[in-house]
Amino acid sequence: MRAVIVDRAAPGGLVLSTVEGPIPSPSETLVRVGAISLNLGEVRRARAAADGWRPGWDFAGTVERAAADGSGPPPGTRVVGMRDEGAWAELVAAPATRLAALPASVSFERAATLPVAGLTALYALEKRGLLLERRALITGASGGVGMFALQLARLSGAHVTALVHREEKRGLTAAHADAVSVGDGSDLVRDAASFDVVLESVGGDVFANALRLLAPDGLLVTYGTSADRTSTIEVASFYVRGGAKLYGFYLFYELQTHPASAGLARLAALLEAGKLEVHIDAVLPAAKIGEAVDLLWNRAVTGKLVVTF
């Protein structure tokens, strides 16, 4: 079968190659993949990996062989799922806890955007509990997680502010936010804005400013560093707010207690009902995987980037 592997001599450091197919364990379902989506974290990991390593988290496709122990969906079921690695391939094996059946109206391309980005947005927002009439700030709002988080926060009744790094990103996020700010958040600090929950994925000055924007008892959930992996913060401005909290969110840790299958089923149902939109910046064939990862790495993608087999 064909799969994406690390090859530092290839464009983008990745190439489509022929490899041996997976051998599912008794509790794993074999899925023929129709589409995958890319995430910055796995691209960063691939750039540090040795030749031959196989990246990939998100996938959507059709069950080719049911799990031998009967735990997963039957053959022919359209599914969305995720793996810890190796999902960028024509065939993948995954346990039932990482799969959810897809409604007929949801395409593989749209479904493939859900696992890492959608689950991160869903589970991170739930850390704050009830969001009705809460004030929410989403940084990196034009990215994959950000676009989902804006919509899910508004569906939950929150007043949502989007923070984007360039003016040209304003229009897309404005459709899903009550307000849009451009830059590193310093204008929000200057205006003495405050938020009950912040989802932060940029790092650097944006992270530092986000801490200063927390309301008393507010929660900042940090789940990425797309721009800067270090930050200098003013400690006093954080603790004097009283009850403010910082939560480090790592999806693969969260999945130990919040299975992907349950969240993916909820997200797919929202797509089917027209309550959640997916913004796909581009759909490329697997042969152009190097071009795809370069686009993502250079922050030239708004929303999600999808690759098809």
C-alpha positions in Angstrom: 0.0 0.0 0.0 1.0 3.7 -0.3 1.8 5.7 2.8 3.6 9.0 3.6 7.0 8.6 5.1 9.7 11.0 6.2 12.4 11.5 3.6 14.6 14.6 4.2 15.7 14.6 0.6 12.2 15.1 -0.6 10.3 18.4 -0.9 8.8 19.2 2.5 10.7 16.3 4.0 7.9 13.8 3.2 7.2 11.5 0.3 4.5 9.0 -0.8 6.0 5.5 -0.7 5.1 1.9 -0.9 5.1 0.2 2.5 3.7 -3.0 4.1 0.1 -2.8 5.1 -1.0 -2.8 8.7 -1.8 -6.0 10.7 -4.7 -5.1 13.0 -4.8 -6.5 16.5 -8.1 -8.3 17.5 -9.5 -5.0 18.8 -8.6 -2.9 15.8 -10.7 -2.1 12.7 -9.1 -1.9 9.3 -10.1 1.3 7.4 -9.4 2.2 3.8 -8.6 5.9 3.9 -10.3 8.5 1.7 -9.0 11.7 3.2 -6.6 13.0 5.9 -6.1 16.4 7.3 -2.8 18.1 8.5 -2.0 19.5 11.9 1.0 21.7 12.8 2.0 19.4 15.7 2.5 16.3 13.5 4.3 18.4 10.9 6.6 19.7 13.5 7.2 16.1 14.8 7.9 14.9 11.2 10.5 17.5 10.7 12.4 16.2 13.7 12.0 12.5 12.9 14.3 10.1 11.1 13.9 9.0 7.6 11.2 6.2 7.2 9.0 7.4 10.1 5.3 7.6 9.3 3.3 10.6 10.5 -0.4 11.1 10.7 -3.2 11.6 13.1 -6.5 12.4 11.3 -8.3 10.2 8.8 -11.7 9.4 7.3 -12.6 6.4 5.2 -14.5 3.1 4.9 -14.2 0.1 7.1 -12.6 -2.7 5.1 -12.4 -5.3 7.9 -14.2 -5.3 11.2 -12.3 -5.9 14.5 -12.0 -9.6 15.3 -13.4 -9.1 18.8 -16.5 -7.3 17.5 -15.7 -4.0 19.2 -15.8 -1.8 16.1 -18.2 -1.0 13.2 -19.0 -3.5 10.5 -17.4 -3.5 7.0 -18.7 -0.8 4.7 -19.3 1.7 7.5 -18.1 5.2 6.7 -16.0 6.4 9.6 -13.8 9.2 11.0 -10.9 8.4 13.3 -7.4 9.1 14.5 -4.2 7.4 15.4 -1.1 8.4 17.5 0.9 8.1 14.2 0.8 6.5 10.8 -2.6 7.7 9.7 -1.3 9.2 6.4 -1.8 6.0 4.5 -4.2 4.1 2.3 -5.0 1.6 5.1 -5.0 2.2 8.8 -5.9 0.1 11.9 -7.6 1.8 14.8 -9.6 0.7 17.9 -13.3 1.5 18.4 -12.4 4.2 21.0 -10.8 6.2 18.2 -13.6 5.8 15.6 -17.0 7.2 15.0 -19.5 6.4 12.2 -20.2 9.2 9.7 -23.6 10.4 8.6 -24.1 9.9 4.8 -24.2 13.6 4.2 -20.7 14.3 5.6 -17.9 13.8 3.1 -14.6 12.3 3.9 -12.9 15.6 3.2 -15.0 17.4 5.8 -14.9 14.6 8.3 -11.1 14.3 8.1 -10.8 17.8 9.6 -12.5 16.8 12.9 -10.3 14.6 15.0 -7.4 16.7 16.3 -8.7 20.2 15.6 -12.3 19.5 16.4 -11.7 17.4 19.5 -9.1 19.9 20.9 -11.7 22.8 20.5 -14.5 20.7 22.0 -12.7 19.3 25.0 -10.7 22.4 25.7 -13.8 24.6 25.9 -15.4 22.1 28.2 -12.7 22.7 30.8 -14.5 25.9 31.7 -17.9 24.2 32.1 -21.1 26.1 31.3 -20.3 28.8 28.7 -23.7 30.5 28.6 -23.1 34.3 28.8 -19.4 33.7 29.4 -16.8 35.8 27.6 -14.4 33.7 25.5 -11.2 34.7 23.7 -9.8 32.4 20.9 -6.3 33.1 19.8 -5.0 31.8 16.5 -8.7 32.0 15.6 -8.2 31.5 11.8 -6.5 28.1 12.3 -8.0 24.7 12.4 -8.7 24.5 16.1 -9.6 28.2 16.2 -12.3 28.0 13.6 -14.0 25.1 15.4 -13.6 26.8 18.8 -15.3 30.0 17.7 -18.3 28.1 16.5 -18.6 25.7 19.4 -18.2 28.6 21.9 -21.0 30.5 20.3 -23.2 27.4 20.1 -22.7 27.1 23.8 -23.9 30.7 24.4 -20.6 32.5 24.9 -19.7 36.0 23.8 -16.7 35.3 21.6 -13.7 37.4 20.6 -11.4 36.1 17.8 -7.7 37.1 17.8 -5.9 36.8 14.5 -2.4 37.7 13.5 -3.1 39.4 10.2 -5.8 41.8 8.9 -6.7 39.6 6.0 -7.8 36.9 8.4 -10.5 39.2 9.9 -13.2 38.6 7.4 -13.3 34.8 7.7 -13.4 34.8 11.5 -15.9 37.6 11.8 -18.7 35.4 10.6 -18.3 33.2 13.8 -17.3 35.8 16.4 -18.9 38.8 18.2 -15.7 40.7 17.9 -12.3 40.4 16.1 -9.0 41.7 17.2 -5.8 41.8 15.0 -2.3 41.5 16.4 -0.9 40.1 19.6 -3.7 41.0 22.0 -2.0 44.2 23.3 -5.0 46.3 22.2 -7.3 44.2 24.3 -4.9 44.7 27.3 -4.9 48.4 26.7 -8.7 48.4 26.6 -8.8 46.5 29.9 -10.8 43.6 28.3 -11.3 40.5 30.4 -12.4 37.0 29.6 -13.8 34.0 31.5 -12.0 31.5 29.2 -9.2 31.8 26.8 -8.0 29.2 24.3 -4.4 30.0 23.4 -2.3 28.4 20.7 0.2 31.0 19.6 2.7 31.4 22.4 5.2 34.3 22.9 3.6 37.8 23.4 0.1 36.5 22.7 0.4 34.0 25.6 1.7 36.7 27.9 -1.1 39.1 27.0 -3.7 36.4 27.3 -2.8 35.8 30.9 -3.3 39.5 31.6 -6.7 39.3 30.0 -8.2 36.7 32.4 -11.1 37.7 34.5 -11.2 36.7 38.2 -11.7 32.9 38.3 -10.9 32.9 34.6 -9.2 29.9 32.8 -6.6 30.0 30.1 -6.2 26.7 28.2 -2.9 26.5 26.3 -2.6 23.8 23.7 0.0 25.0 21.2 2.8 27.4 20.2 2.3 28.1 16.5 4.5 31.3 16.6 6.8 31.2 19.6 7.6 28.4 22.0 8.8 30.8 24.8 7.1 33.6 26.6 8.0 36.2 29.2 5.1 36.9 31.6 4.3 39.4 34.3 3.5 37.1 37.2 1.9 39.7 39.4 -0.7 40.7 36.9 -1.8 37.0 36.8 -2.1 36.2 40.4 -3.7 39.5 41.6 -6.8 38.7 39.5 -7.7 36.0 42.0 -8.6 32.5 41.1 -7.2 32.6 37.6 -6.0 29.3 36.3 -3.7 28.0 33.6 -4.4 24.6 32.1 -2.0 22.7 29.8 -4.0 20.8 27.3 -2.6 17.9 25.4 -5.2 16.0 23.4 -3.6 12.6 23.6 -3.5 12.8 27.4 -7.2 13.9 27.4 -8.2 10.9 25.3 -7.3 8.6 28.2 -10.5 9.8 30.0 -12.5 11.3 27.1 -12.5 8.8 24.2 -12.2 10.2 20.7 -15.2 8.2 19.5 -17.7 10.1 21.7 -16.4 13.6 20.7 -16.2 12.7 17.0 -19.8 11.4 17.0 -20.9 14.8 18.5 -18.9 16.8 16.0 -20.1 14.8 13.1 -23.7 15.2 14.2 -23.2 19.0 14.3 -21.9 18.9 10.8 -24.9 16.9 9.6 -27.3 19.3 11.2 -25.6 22.3 9.6 -24.7 23.8 13.0 -20.9 23.5 12.4 -19.0 24.6 9.4 -15.7 23.4 8.1 -13.4 25.8 6.3 -11.1 23.8 4.0 -8.4 26.0 2.5 -7.3 23.5 -0.1 -7.6 19.8 -1.0 -4.5 18.2 -2.5 -3.7 14.7 -3.7 -1.4 12.6 -1.5 1.4 12.9 -4.1 1.6 16.6 -3.2 2.1 15.9 0.5 5.4 17.9 0.5 3.7 20.9 -0.9 0.9 20.6 1.7 3.2 20.5 4.7 5.2 23.5 3.4 1.9 25.5 3.2 1.0 24.6 6.8 4.5 25.1 8.2 4.7 28.6 6.6 1.3 29.6 8.1 -0.2 30.0 4.6 -3.3 28.0 5.6 -6.6 29.4 6.9 -8.8 26.7 8.5 -7.8 23.2 7.5 -5.7 21.6 4.8 -6.9 18.2 3.4 -5.1 15.5 1.5 -6.9 12.7 -0.4 -5.8 9.2 -1.4 
